Amino acid sequence: MSTQHQAIARCREFLADHQIAMGEAINIRHYTDWSNYKHIQPFAVVFPKTTEQVSKILAICNELKQPIVPQGGMTGVAGAGIAEANEIVIALDKMNQIEEIDPYASTMTVEAGLTLEEAQNAARAADLYFPVDVGGRGSCQIGGNIATNAGGLSVIRYGMMRDHVLGMEVVLADGRVLNLMNKMIKNNAGYDLKQNFIGAEGTLGIVTRAVLKLSPQPKELTTCLCAFPDYLSAVKLLRHLQKRLTTPNAFEVMWDEYYQLSLSWMQNHANPLSQHYPIYAVFDVEGSAEDLENILAELFETGEILDAVIAQTQAQAHQLWLIRETVPAEISSTGRPLCFDVSMPIGQLGEFKAICQDRIAKQYPQLVSLFFGHIGDSNMHIILDLKDQEEQVIDDLIYGLDEIVYDVVRQFKGSISAEHGIGLLKRDYLHYSVDENALNVMKQLKQLFDPNGILNPHKVFKSS
Ligand SMILES: Cc1cc2nc3c(=O)[nH]c(=O)nc-3n(C[C@H](O)[C@H](O)[C@H](O)COP(=O)(O)OP(=O)(O)OC[C@H]3O[C@@H](n4cnc5c(N)ncnc54)[C@H](O)[C@@H]3O)c2cc1C
């Protein structure tokens, strides 16, 4: 009998029938994530209901050296949750309870299968705020957010998932349960082990519970769209806002080709500015429209802001944000998107964009590369639509574009993954951003936590 048959037979001793799916009964959502990189039906999907069951499943797989892949909402975009046909998936969907909201500690204790949106809603109902927010909020799970160290629009103000995890329960590959369920802000009792599992893409342990740090609800936000003569003027506005008002809750930059395309796709939407400019930022900031106007006026005088509009109503604010959101949404639904998610020191992103776009245009004049992103977090996204490219050349095209983008990132000593992780898609380029010694220590950590290499094998780097 194969190891996967043996593992499932032993799991049946403590899991009910409805906690195991095989063959046709496996929902197609377990085949791939949002990267669409590969579609594979895994051997089986198990749905534990308790940490004890997770522990038993892992102990069995470890003993049999059977690979097992944790999956959350499968909204990841790096192929990190995709399992091979001989692998077993462990899905935490049935571990989705909110155990407690502590208004004094301002924490929420949850099981890892809770969706991000449910966590956000529960915090709001308790007059608190969970600030991590990504487009896949309705499906992605807290465990997946932790495993990818998710970012999103509000990182500039509140930080990434890592900044919101105070405590964690995690099951190691051999079934041992680490209880790291801390609620305190300060706790220097030894190594902070939980940090190893944040952003580890399910390769070091399975997160089963977490203590999340909550924030006060934000005050009323003012939304603004500004136009600039060049990239560094946009950065200057950000620093000016931080000095004179506060750090914005979101600060997103778009270049003109992105802006124009977005407007052309937004039905009945005229340009809210009087003309087109080289570069734009849309942002939300706490403070009145009047405060903001005074600050903007100073940069108008120096010519570092060319035009601006401040939303007067919620509907106008929504329309301004649509300019930022339309392009990725439209390409994802009607085209064939190829996305990059890179970072480097904020002052260099403008130069990076110019060099990278130029190299793409020279090698692939038929393609339009669009640059935008969470600039306040030194994070640039690039999106291309490969819809009209011939099927036979797509793989070569993707390889060629990877080579260009990651080579320029390396030149700038940046990161090939700002917030989406490595998974399978960026594995071959990890050494562009991580030096040899650091890579070896990562491999040693993997060996320490998962000596048999059963947990999400070959993700982040190829297992030996
Ligand atoms: C429309 C859209 C917009 C997005 N926008 C952003 C954005 O702005 N910023 C950003 O950072 N990301 C963004 N993402 C990607 C984001 O990283 C993921 O959506 C999310 O964090 C992954 O959660 P998930 O539950 O779907 O995990 P999955 O995709 O299921 O898994 C992702 C990884 O986590 C592992 N994993 C899942 N659960 C566990 C667990 N309990 N324990 C251990 N490992 C686990 C998996 O093995 C895999 O390696 C976006 C995605 C979409 C679809």
The ligand as a Gaussian input file, in Angstrom:
#p B3LYP/6-31G(d) Opt

LIG

0 1
 C       -7.530000      39.708000      -5.028000
 C       -6.324000      39.474000      -4.176000
 C       -5.634000      40.548000      -3.653000
 C       -4.503000      40.342000      -2.860000
 N       -3.875000      41.427000      -2.374000
 C       -2.816000      41.249000      -1.567000
 C       -2.174000      42.372000      -0.989000
 O       -2.538000      43.514000      -1.232000
 N       -1.140000      42.142000      -0.166000
 C       -0.703000      40.876000       0.134000
 O        0.236000      40.703000       0.917000
 N       -1.278000      39.809000      -0.433000
 C       -2.312000      39.954000      -1.259000
 N       -2.902000      38.852000      -1.809000
 C       -2.294000      37.540000      -1.562000
 C       -2.363000      37.132000      -0.075000
 O       -1.097000      36.715000       0.358000
 C       -3.219000      36.028000       0.174000
 O       -4.487000      36.422000      -0.311000
 C       -3.420000      35.546000       1.645000
 O       -2.559000      36.104000       2.610000
 C       -3.215000      34.055000       1.681000
 O       -4.157000      33.490000       2.552000
 P       -4.887000      32.133000       2.167000
 O       -5.640000      31.695000       3.366000
 O       -5.668000      32.259000       0.928000
 O       -3.640000      31.168000       1.967000
 P       -3.392000      30.088000       0.835000
 O       -3.330000      30.719000      -0.499000
 O       -4.326000      28.961000       1.005000
 O       -1.926000      29.603000       1.250000
 C       -0.850000      30.477000       1.169000
 C        0.354000      29.834000       1.884000
 O        0.067000      29.718000       3.267000
 C        0.170000      28.357000       3.696000
 N       -0.847000      28.164000       4.729000
 C       -2.178000      28.380000       4.633000
 N       -2.765000      28.161000       5.823000
 C       -1.791000      27.803000       6.686000
 C       -1.748000      27.456000       8.062000
 N       -2.850000      27.438000       8.817000
 N       -0.551000      27.152000       8.625000
 C        0.578000      27.174000       7.885000
 N        0.602000      27.478000       6.591000
 C       -0.565000      27.801000       6.000000
 C       -0.008000      27.529000       2.445000
 O        0.647000      26.278000       2.550000
 C        0.662000      28.422000       1.419000
 O        2.039000      28.219000       1.468000
 C       -4.031000      39.019000      -2.598000
 C       -4.732000      37.944000      -3.136000
 C       -5.864000      38.159000      -3.903000
 C       -6.593000      36.974000      -4.446000

